[in-house]
C-alpha cells in the first residue's frame, strides 16, 4: 500500500491565506456594524440591495441573485421576504419564465442604499484602501478576480441538487 503525504502549504501561502481571512473578517465586521447603524441591514441584505441596484433593470431572478451573492436559495428567500416586508424590494413571477421569481429593488430600497453608501465607502477607504497605493489596488483587484473566476468555473450553487445530500445505501 502506497502512502501519500498530506498536501501542505508553504509558509508564504499559509501567511497569505491567514492574512486574507483576517482582513476579510475585520472588514466584514466593521461593515456589518455600519450597515446595522445606518440602515438596520445585515451584510447579506445590503449585498442583495446593492446587486439589484446595479442590475440593468433593477431586478434579477432569485436564482441569479443567489448565485451572484453566493447564498442558498432558502436563505435568499427568507432575506427577500424580510426586505419585501420593509418595502425595499418586490417579488413577482418572471415575465420570461413562469417558474421563476424576480426580485426588484423599490424606490425605498434605492433611497436606503443612498443613505448607507457614504458610511460604507468611508469604511472601505479607511480600513482597506488607505494603506494601499493605486498600483496595490490594481494588483489586488487583478489577483482576487483571477481567484474568483477560478472558483466560479464549477457549476453555480443554484445548480446543486436541493435537499439533503444523497447517502449511499451500500
Secondary structure, DSSP 8 states (H G I E B T S, - for coil): ----------HHHHHHHHHHHHHHHHHHHHHHHHHHHHHS--HHHHHHHHHHHHSTTSEEEHHHHHHHHT--HHHHHHHHHHHHHTTSEEEEE-SS-TT-EEEEE-HHHHHHHHHHHHHHHHHIIIIIITT--HHHHHHHHHHHHHHHHHHTTS--GGGS-SSS------
